[in-house]
Amino acid sequence: MVETISSLSCEFLPFFVRGAAGTETVEVAFTAPGVEPVEADWYAAEWAPGPAGARGATARILFGPGGTVAKPDGTYQAWVRVTAPPQLPVLPAGLIDVI
């Protein structure tokens, strides 16, 4: 699935993380499609308000001008990283089209 966002918009982009409790440290990265993130690509994210469900929780990041991260027009692969020792899953989270 591809999410489309205007390069003029500043809004939360949500990412559902299966199995997350919603209390772990969570980060989001944006790369060119098919490119894995490097350490410098990660931005601090947060969990959406409300209780986590039995299936997981929704991470979010404020994307756009004035947000946590802004990107120029283009297509980006979103990634979510959850720090839950001893686990450190890095999950592809879909494509973002910035127009």
Buried (B, 14 or more C-beta within 10 A) or exposed (E): EEBEBEEEBBEBBEBBBEEBEBEBBBBBBBBEEEEEBEEEBBBEBBBBEEEBEEEBBBBBBBBBEEBBBBBEEEBBBBBBBBEBEEEEBBBBBBBBEBE
